[in-house]
Structures are given as C-alpha cells and as structure tokens.
Amino acid sequence: MSKKFIVTGGAGFIGSAVVRKLIAETPHRVLVIDKLTYAGNMESLHPVSQSDRFSFHRVDVADARRIQQLVGSFEPDVIMHLAAESHVDRSIDAPGEFVQTNVVGTFTMLQAALAYWRGLDAERRSTFRFHHISTDEVFGSLGPEGFFHETYPYQPNSPYSASKAASDHFVRAWHHTFGLPTLVTNCSNNYGPYHFPEKLIPLMIINALEGKALPVYGRGENVRDWLYVEDHADALILVAERGRAGENYNIGGWNERRNIDVVSEICTLLDELAPSSSIGPRHQLIEYVTDRPGHDLRYAIDASKIERELGWRPAETFQSGLRKTVEWYLENRGWWQRVRSGVYRGERLGIAV
C-alpha cells in the first residue's frame, strides 16, 4: 500500500539515503523538506529526482507558517524528522544554530504535525506516525563496559547532544501530553556514500587520497559504534512502518572501533585500492591533534530491541561497509571535489574555545 512520507533534512547524509531507498524500493510518495545549509546537497537526491513520486521544497523547519502549509497540503501518513545540525565540532563553535534548528525546529514540526493529526479521521489518526531521528550522543559517555539501551539515562555532554536531547524530550512530551503517535530512534555513528567530508571517515578518506595530514583527536582512543548508512535507512523505514507509537528504538551496528583503528583501516584500504608512489604508505600521514573539549570516550548501542521486535539487524560488517565506502569515494571524486570547492576545506573544527 502506498503511503505519503515527509522527510525533513532529506538532502542530508542520512535523509538522502532514506529518500533514495523509499523511491527505489517502495511504492511510497516522498516530499523532502530541507533548508540546504552547508551539509545539504541536492546531488545526493539526483538518483531519484526524476521520479513522479518525489518532490522537494527548500524550507527551514523552524518556519512555522511554511511547515504548516506543506504538512496540510501534502497530507502525509508519516513524517520522518531528520533535519538537524549534526556536527559536534560545529556546535562548540556556534551552539545557537543548534538550538534554533534542533530544538525550535523540532517544536515547530511537532506543532504542525499535531494540528494536522487532530484533523484526520479516526482510521488515519491511528496509522499516522511522527518519527524523530536522534543520536546515541544524548546518553553521554560510556565506560569500558556496557551499552546504551532505550531506557538509559540522558547525560548529553556537548551543545549538539544537548540540543538533540531536548528535542527527544519534546517528542516524548507531545506523545504523552497530546497523544501524538510518535517514534524516536537513537542511532550510532553513520558512515557510507554521500557523507559530508567534515566527519571522521570521509575526511580521512579524502585527505589520504590527497596526501594531506590525517588529524586524529588526542591519542585516537575514543570508541564509537559504526553503522553503515544503508543499513540505518532500512531500519528507519521499518520503524516508521511497523514501530509501535510512543516507543524508542536504538539502532546500532554492533561495530565498536577506536578512532585510531578506523583511520588505520582506511589507510590500509587506500594503500590497496589506490596506491600512490608520491604519497607512500598512508599511515605516515596520521597526526595527533589537540582533543576537542568534552570529547566523550565511548559510545555503544544495544540494538537488541529492534531485532527482537521488528527483526532488523545490520547487513554490513564494519569491514564490508568500510570497503564499500572507500570504493564509493574513489568512484565519485567529482561529488566530493564539488563539495570541497565550497565553504568547507577539510579543516578540523571545534578546538577554538
């Protein structure tokens, strides 16, 4: 059965993966809402841009009048809210933008969804879903043992994670206070094709290809759980279609790695797939730089609930997903070269405090 999906932030990294999958693998119609800030890229939607089931509006999610108009005219069955400022380093340098987009923007989307949902007939009210996509960073920093589960207490440590924690709480409140049928998913670090090159994996791939320094915070001991973006998109669509209203679902890859090990694996892959006599072994490009303030030591997701209740597990291991990612960046140099020709130049941010 065909449904109508609004995807906010649909020109971003994760959002575009969801949109490409919705158009390519389902009968659903999709309206993308995106402000097209520095990390939004219409090229990420090019593979589906000619579909008659795809439409796009360049709108800020904090623009209450336009959001209410679009929700009312499109009449969605599902709103997937991914629009967010998402880079921790940038949140250290400019936290106000994160409050505006992640907190005010989520409030605006909730208000528009609530007004629309209240006007639906009983059957459509029961099947409508507002799906808010969040992060594992809201839980703070883990010690060497244990995992983040759905009821783990919130302890955000960066302006970014604080803004996402606030938005999660707003979504929960709109469900419990007003009855809006919401879903919240908290994911681990994503990687894969079309990833904006300020994040660790694409930055290291591109710098290594260009023979530039590979800046690693501290001693590279920080541990993250890595999730291939296509696996995440599958999980998000599954939750939107089959998740129980009012529930939270953690989505992780069961792939913990120290940052230095991630960078080392990238170096090894590139030396195999794109050897360069002028650059030499890529490991020699690694440089340790001053750690960013409040850098959480370890994140790890317990993704057993979504497997138990909805049957989802990631299809990719870290090794298979990383190889696919490196191969994509090798085959799509034009995409990231165009991105890097803009404002972003491959610097490390978040240390100017």
PyMOL commands that set and color helices and strands:
alter all, ss='L'
color gray80, all
select helices_A, chain A and resi 13-25+42-48+64-74+88-93+95-118+122-127+136-139+159-178+200-210+229-242+259-273+282-285+304-310+318-331+333-340
alter helices_A, ss='H'
color red, helices_A
select strands_A, chain A and resi 4-8+29-34+54-58+78-81+129-135+182-187+189-191+214-217+223-228+248-251+256-258+286-289
alter strands_A, ss='S'
color yellow, strands_A
deselect
rebuild
show_as cartoon
